[in-house]
Amino acid sequence: RIKDSVSRLKWESEGQSFGITLSIGISELRLPRYNEESYLNHVNEIVQVLIREADQALYHCKKVGRDAVTFYRDLQSELRKTC
């Protein structure tokens, strides 16, 4: 919905009207079943993984034509099919 809302907006600069699009990469938190303390001990690693996955999903959007949303989990499924 965010992507679609942004694409409907009209912008103006120096007398020129234009629109913008968004590409969004999404990762999700998938943690093994550990206790809360274990999560806290690894929070930096967890955040780095989430950022890396979202970044890969974002660049996949741009590679296939932009103005899209890609979930990392879906990207992984695609990669498994082609390998």
Disulfide bonds with the S-S distance in Angstrom:
none
